[in-house]
Amino acid sequence: MKEVKIITPYIKLGQFLKLANLIDTGGQEKSFLLSKIILVNNEKENRRGRKLYPLDIVKVEDEEFKII
């Protein structure tokens, strides 16, 4: 499991995708969210505005990330 450190109280899912190097630009967010299965704390998620907090677990296909 990879750890992604944030310095704010939360991060939006779209911003997380860029921070975790899963996408290169914000313009790719929508198509990425539609083409991949993304789980946040074991719940399917496709809203790029979903707020992620420390200790949340994000799974994108076979990769897992923990927000710290």
N, CA, C and O atoms as CSV, one atom per row, in Angstrom:
chain,resi,resn,atom,element,x,y,z
A,1,MET,N,N,0.840,-1.172,0.000
A,1,MET,CA,C,0.000,0.000,0.000
A,1,MET,C,C,0.887,1.239,0.000
A,1,MET,O,O,1.819,1.364,0.795
A,2,LYS,N,N,0.572,2.146,-0.911
A,2,LYS,CA,C,1.329,3.391,-0.990
A,2,LYS,C,C,0.658,4.443,-0.110
A,2,LYS,O,O,-0.564,4.455,0.043
A,3,GLU,N,N,1.466,5.311,0.457
A,3,GLU,CA,C,0.934,6.382,1.289
A,3,GLU,C,C,1.023,7.698,0.526
A,3,GLU,O,O,2.031,7.991,-0.118
A,4,VAL,N,N,-0.042,8.483,0.608
A,4,VAL,CA,C,-0.091,9.800,-0.022
A,4,VAL,C,C,-0.311,10.814,1.091
A,4,VAL,O,O,-1.342,10.805,1.763
A,5,LYS,N,N,0.673,11.687,1.275
A,5,LYS,CA,C,0.608,12.652,2.364
A,5,LYS,C,C,-0.059,13.943,1.892
A,5,LYS,O,O,0.261,14.475,0.829
A,6,ILE,N,N,-0.989,14.428,2.707
A,6,ILE,CA,C,-1.614,15.716,2.429
A,6,ILE,C,C,-1.321,16.653,3.597
A,6,ILE,O,O,-1.104,16.210,4.725
A,7,ILE,N,N,-1.319,17.950,3.312
A,7,ILE,CA,C,-1.039,18.928,4.371
A,7,ILE,C,C,-2.277,19.758,4.697
A,7,ILE,O,O,-2.216,20.677,5.513
A,8,THR,N,N,-3.392,19.433,4.061
A,8,THR,CA,C,-4.665,20.098,4.314
A,8,THR,C,C,-5.584,19.114,5.037
A,8,THR,O,O,-5.279,17.923,5.096
A,9,PRO,N,N,-6.697,19.588,5.587
A,9,PRO,CA,C,-7.593,18.659,6.293
A,9,PRO,C,C,-8.177,17.575,5.391
A,9,PRO,O,O,-8.479,16.477,5.858
A,10,TYR,N,N,-8.339,17.877,4.102
A,10,TYR,CA,C,-8.860,16.894,3.147
A,10,TYR,C,C,-8.346,17.217,1.752
A,10,TYR,O,O,-7.774,18.281,1.513
A,11,ILE,N,N,-8.561,16.284,0.841
A,11,ILE,CA,C,-8.216,16.484,-0.569
A,11,ILE,C,C,-9.347,15.886,-1.389
A,11,ILE,O,O,-9.910,14.855,-1.019
A,12,LYS,N,N,-9.680,16.527,-2.497
A,12,LYS,CA,C,-10.735,15.994,-3.358
A,12,LYS,C,C,-10.168,14.865,-4.211
A,12,LYS,O,O,-8.977,14.842,-4.522
A,13,LEU,N,N,-11.027,13.943,-4.578
A,13,LEU,CA,C,-10.593,12.764,-5.334
A,13,LEU,C,C,-9.867,13.145,-6.617
A,13,LEU,O,O,-8.856,12.529,-6.952
A,14,GLY,N,N,-10.357,14.140,-7.337
A,14,GLY,CA,C,-9.692,14.578,-8.569
A,14,GLY,C,C,-8.274,15.061,-8.307
A,14,GLY,O,O,-7.362,14.753,-9.074
A,15,GLN,N,N,-8.081,15.815,-7.228
A,15,GLN,CA,C,-6.747,16.290,-6.861
A,15,GLN,C,C,-5.860,15.127,-6.437
A,15,GLN,O,O,-4.666,15.099,-6.738
A,16,PHE,N,N,-6.457,14.170,-5.736
A,16,PHE,CA,C,-5.710,12.992,-5.305
A,16,PHE,C,C,-5.153,12.225,-6.499
A,16,PHE,O,O,-4.012,11.766,-6.467
A,17,LEU,N,N,-5.952,12.087,-7.546
A,17,LEU,CA,C,-5.501,11.341,-8.728
A,17,LEU,C,C,-4.245,11.959,-9.318
A,17,LEU,O,O,-3.349,11.246,-9.769
A,18,LYS,N,N,-4.180,13.286,-9.316
A,18,LYS,CA,C,-2.980,13.965,-9.814
A,18,LYS,C,C,-1.825,13.794,-8.835
A,18,LYS,O,O,-0.700,13.516,-9.251
A,19,LEU,N,N,-2.085,13.957,-7.547
A,19,LEU,CA,C,-1.041,13.841,-6.527
A,19,LEU,C,C,-0.426,12.439,-6.509
A,19,LEU,O,O,0.774,12.286,-6.284
A,20,ALA,N,N,-1.249,11.423,-6.745
A,20,ALA,CA,C,-0.776,10.034,-6.744
A,20,ALA,C,C,-0.190,9.626,-8.096
A,20,ALA,O,O,0.151,8.461,-8.301
A,21,ASN,N,N,-0.073,10.585,-9.016
A,21,ASN,CA,C,0.477,10.338,-10.357
A,21,ASN,C,C,-0.309,9.306,-11.159
A,21,ASN,O,O,0.265,8.560,-11.953
A,22,LEU,N,N,-1.625,9.266,-10.950
A,22,LEU,CA,C,-2.469,8.373,-11.738
A,22,LEU,C,C,-2.933,9.048,-13.016
A,22,LEU,O,O,-3.226,8.378,-14.007
A,23,ILE,N,N,-3.000,10.385,-12.996
A,23,ILE,CA,C,-3.303,11.167,-14.195
A,23,ILE,C,C,-2.325,12.332,-14.254
A,23,ILE,O,O,-1.710,12.692,-13.250
A,24,ASP,N,N,-2.190,12.914,-15.436
A,24,ASP,CA,C,-1.253,14.024,-15.611
A,24,ASP,C,C,-1.912,15.387,-15.474
A,24,ASP,O,O,-1.311,16.317,-14.936
A,25,THR,N,N,-3.155,15.513,-15.961
A,25,THR,CA,C,-3.824,16.808,-15.941
A,25,THR,C,C,-5.241,16.671,-15.404
A,25,THR,O,O,-5.808,15.579,-15.374
A,26,GLY,N,N,-5.799,17.796,-14.982
A,26,GLY,CA,C,-7.165,17.806,-14.483
A,26,GLY,C,C,-8.182,17.443,-15.550
A,26,GLY,O,O,-9.263,16.947,-15.231
A,27,GLY,N,N,-7.854,17.681,-16.800
A,27,GLY,CA,C,-8.758,17.337,-17.887
A,27,GLY,C,C,-8.969,15.844,-18.054
A,27,GLY,O,O,-9.930,15.420,-18.695
A,28,GLN,N,N,-8.091,15.054,-17.490
A,28,GLN,CA,C,-8.203,13.597,-17.592
A,28,GLN,C,C,-9.064,12.991,-16.493
A,28,GLN,O,O,-9.393,11.806,-16.548
A,29,GLU,N,N,-9.435,13.791,-15.492
A,29,GLU,CA,C,-10.175,13.273,-14.335
A,29,GLU,C,C,-11.453,12.552,-14.732
A,29,GLU,O,O,-11.668,11.403,-14.346
A,30,LYS,N,N,-12.298,13.222,-15.499
A,30,LYS,CA,C,-13.611,12.684,-15.823
A,30,LYS,C,C,-13.524,11.350,-16.554
A,30,LYS,O,O,-14.198,10.390,-16.179
A,31,SER,N,N,-12.700,11.286,-17.590
A,31,SER,CA,C,-12.591,10.036,-18.347
A,31,SER,C,C,-11.946,8.937,-17.506
A,31,SER,O,O,-12.321,7.771,-17.632
A,32,PHE,N,N,-10.990,9.284,-16.657
A,32,PHE,CA,C,-10.353,8.296,-15.784
A,32,PHE,C,C,-11.377,7.703,-14.823
A,32,PHE,O,O,-11.429,6.489,-14.627
A,33,LEU,N,N,-12.194,8.575,-14.222
A,33,LEU,CA,C,-13.201,8.115,-13.266
A,33,LEU,C,C,-14.249,7.228,-13.931
A,33,LEU,O,O,-14.784,6.322,-13.292
A,34,LEU,N,N,-14.543,7.470,-15.183
A,34,LEU,CA,C,-15.525,6.652,-15.897
A,34,LEU,C,C,-14.950,5.329,-16.384
A,34,LEU,O,O,-15.687,4.357,-16.554
A,35,SER,N,N,-13.643,5.283,-16.610
A,35,SER,CA,C,-13.043,4.079,-17.190
A,35,SER,C,C,-12.429,3.131,-16.161
A,35,SER,O,O,-12.127,1.985,-16.494
A,36,LYS,N,N,-12.239,3.572,-14.944
A,36,LYS,CA,C,-11.605,2.739,-13.911
A,36,LYS,C,C,-12.567,2.487,-12.752
A,36,LYS,O,O,-13.473,3.280,-12.496
A,37,ILE,N,N,-12.358,1.393,-12.071
A,37,ILE,CA,C,-13.120,1.117,-10.852
A,37,ILE,C,C,-12.318,1.684,-9.686
A,37,ILE,O,O,-11.186,1.272,-9.431
A,38,ILE,N,N,-12.922,2.627,-8.990
A,38,ILE,CA,C,-12.255,3.284,-7.863
A,38,ILE,C,C,-13.078,3.034,-6.611
A,38,ILE,O,O,-14.284,3.277,-6.586
A,39,LEU,N,N,-12.415,2.546,-5.576
A,39,LEU,CA,C,-13.070,2.311,-4.296
A,39,LEU,C,C,-12.470,3.235,-3.247
A,39,LEU,O,O,-11.250,3.353,-3.134
A,40,VAL,N,N,-13.329,3.884,-2.487
A,40,VAL,CA,C,-12.892,4.693,-1.356
A,40,VAL,C,C,-13.483,4.028,-0.114
A,40,VAL,O,O,-14.701,3.979,0.058
A,41,ASN,N,N,-12.618,3.529,0.729
A,41,ASN,CA,C,-13.046,2.781,1.918
A,41,ASN,C,C,-14.024,1.667,1.530
A,41,ASN,O,O,-15.059,1.482,2.171
A,42,ASN,N,N,-13.681,0.941,0.485
A,42,ASN,CA,C,-14.439,-0.202,-0.033
A,42,ASN,C,C,-15.807,0.160,-0.595
A,42,ASN,O,O,-16.660,-0.719,-0.720
A,43,GLU,N,N,-16.046,1.423,-0.940
A,43,GLU,CA,C,-17.278,1.843,-1.583
A,43,GLU,C,C,-16.940,2.421,-2.957
A,43,GLU,O,O,-16.028,3.237,-3.089
A,44,LYS,N,N,-17.680,1.991,-3.972
A,44,LYS,CA,C,-17.418,2.473,-5.326
A,44,LYS,C,C,-17.648,3.979,-5.387
A,44,LYS,O,O,-18.629,4.498,-4.854
A,45,GLU,N,N,-16.724,4.665,-6.047
A,45,GLU,CA,C,-16.782,6.130,-6.105
A,45,GLU,C,C,-16.422,6.617,-7.505
A,45,GLU,O,O,-15.483,6.112,-8.120
A,46,ASN,N,N,-17.176,7.605,-8.010
A,46,ASN,CA,C,-16.843,8.192,-9.307
A,46,ASN,C,C,-17.012,9.714,-9.291
A,46,ASN,O,O,-16.968,10.348,-10.345
A,47,ARG,N,N,-17.203,10.300,-8.120
A,47,ARG,CA,C,-17.329,11.755,-8.011
A,47,ARG,C,C,-15.959,12.361,-7.775
A,47,ARG,O,O,-15.303,12.051,-6.780
A,48,ARG,N,N,-15.525,13.218,-8.677
A,48,ARG,CA,C,-14.192,13.805,-8.531
A,48,ARG,C,C,-14.123,14.777,-7.361
A,48,ARG,O,O,-13.030,15.102,-6.897
A,49,GLY,N,N,-15.260,15.242,-6.879
A,49,GLY,CA,C,-15.288,16.162,-5.742
A,49,GLY,C,C,-15.366,15.478,-4.389
A,49,GLY,O,O,-15.428,16.148,-3.358
A,50,ARG,N,N,-15.364,14.156,-4.382
A,50,ARG,CA,C,-15.428,13.401,-3.119
A,50,ARG,C,C,-14.251,13.798,-2.240
A,50,ARG,O,O,-13.102,13.765,-2.680
A,51,LYS,N,N,-14.536,14.171,-1.004
A,51,LYS,CA,C,-13.471,14.584,-0.086
A,51,LYS,C,C,-12.835,13.363,0.558
A,51,LYS,O,O,-13.519,12.470,1.058
A,52,LEU,N,N,-11.513,13.348,0.532
A,52,LEU,CA,C,-10.738,12.274,1.151
A,52,LEU,C,C,-10.015,12.841,2.368
A,52,LEU,O,O,-9.428,13.921,2.309
A,53,TYR,N,N,-10.066,12.112,3.451
A,53,TYR,CA,C,-9.468,12.548,4.711
A,53,TYR,C,C,-8.349,11.591,5.111
A,53,TYR,O,O,-8.285,10.469,4.609
A,54,PRO,N,N,-7.460,12.027,6.016
A,54,PRO,CA,C,-6.421,11.114,6.498
A,54,PRO,C,C,-7.032,9.804,6.995
A,54,PRO,O,O,-8.092,9.794,7.621
A,55,LEU,N,N,-6.353,8.719,6.707
A,55,LEU,CA,C,-6.709,7.336,7.015
A,55,LEU,C,C,-7.694,6.727,6.018
A,55,LEU,O,O,-7.999,5.538,6.115
A,56,ASP,N,N,-8.200,7.513,5.059
A,56,ASP,CA,C,-9.027,6.935,4.005
A,56,ASP,C,C,-8.157,6.046,3.123
A,56,ASP,O,O,-6.976,6.322,2.915
A,57,ILE,N,N,-8.757,4.980,2.610
A,57,ILE,CA,C,-8.078,4.045,1.722
A,57,ILE,C,C,-8.716,4.156,0.338
A,57,ILE,O,O,-9.930,4.019,0.190
A,58,VAL,N,N,-7.892,4.404,-0.661
A,58,VAL,CA,C,-8.362,4.512,-2.044
A,58,VAL,C,C,-7.758,3.356,-2.831
A,58,VAL,O,O,-6.545,3.145,-2.817
A,59,LYS,N,N,-8.612,2.618,-3.509
A,59,LYS,CA,C,-8.135,1.509,-4.337
A,59,LYS,C,C,-8.498,1.808,-5.783
A,59,LYS,O,O,-9.665,2.023,-6.114
A,60,VAL,N,N,-7.482,1.818,-6.639
A,60,VAL,CA,C,-7.654,2.030,-8.063
A,60,VAL,C,C,-7.129,0.781,-8.754
A,60,VAL,O,O,-5.921,0.562,-8.838
A,61,GLU,N,N,-8.054,-0.030,-9.244
A,61,GLU,CA,C,-7.742,-1.318,-9.821
A,61,GLU,C,C,-6.906,-2.137,-8.825
A,61,GLU,O,O,-7.434,-2.509,-7.777
A,62,ASP,N,N,-5.635,-2.432,-9.099
A,62,ASP,CA,C,-4.844,-3.269,-8.206
A,62,ASP,C,C,-3.956,-2.472,-7.245
A,62,ASP,O,O,-3.194,-3.064,-6.481
A,63,GLU,N,N,-4.045,-1.150,-7.274
A,63,GLU,CA,C,-3.202,-0.326,-6.416
A,63,GLU,C,C,-4.017,0.232,-5.250
A,63,GLU,O,O,-5.160,0.655,-5.421
A,64,GLU,N,N,-3.411,0.224,-4.070
A,64,GLU,CA,C,-4.063,0.787,-2.890
A,64,GLU,C,C,-3.240,1.949,-2.351
A,64,GLU,O,O,-2.010,1.905,-2.325
A,65,PHE,N,N,-3.943,2.976,-1.927
A,65,PHE,CA,C,-3.316,4.175,-1.388
A,65,PHE,C,C,-3.969,4.521,-0.059
A,65,PHE,O,O,-5.179,4.371,0.111
A,66,LYS,N,N,-3.160,4.981,0.869
A,66,LYS,CA,C,-3.669,5.435,2.167
A,66,LYS,C,C,-3.354,6.923,2.290
A,66,LYS,O,O,-2.216,7.347,2.086
A,67,ILE,N,N,-4.370,7.704,2.623
A,67,ILE,CA,C,-4.186,9.131,2.813
A,67,ILE,C,C,-3.613,9.337,4.219
A,67,ILE,O,O,-4.166,8.842,5.201
A,68,ILE,N,N,-2.514,10.064,4.304
A,68,ILE,CA,C,-1.924,10.357,5.628
A,68,ILE,C,C,-1.694,11.855,5.759
A,68,ILE,O,O,-1.207,12.317,6.791
